[in-house]
């Protein structure tokens, strides 16, 4: 996620440059901003289902934000 996208999300909840520089943000603004960030991350989720070591199914979820990638694997998923 780049700076432009972060600014867009913060502006959606009323967080301004002045708020960012002086740290003067309400709990409600921060909560709404966190929700927007979470939704942005969730929208990048890629679920894959494959084989691990040739005989065990593996389910994984991959989250992408620009160059940052977080992969969460679950082993031994029953069919």
Secondary structure as UniProt FT lines:
FT   HELIX           3..12
FT   TURN            13..14
FT   HELIX           17..22
FT   HELIX           27..42
FT   TURN            43..44
FT   STRAND          46..52
FT   TURN            53..55
FT   STRAND          56..65
FT   TURN            66..67
FT   STRAND          68..75
//
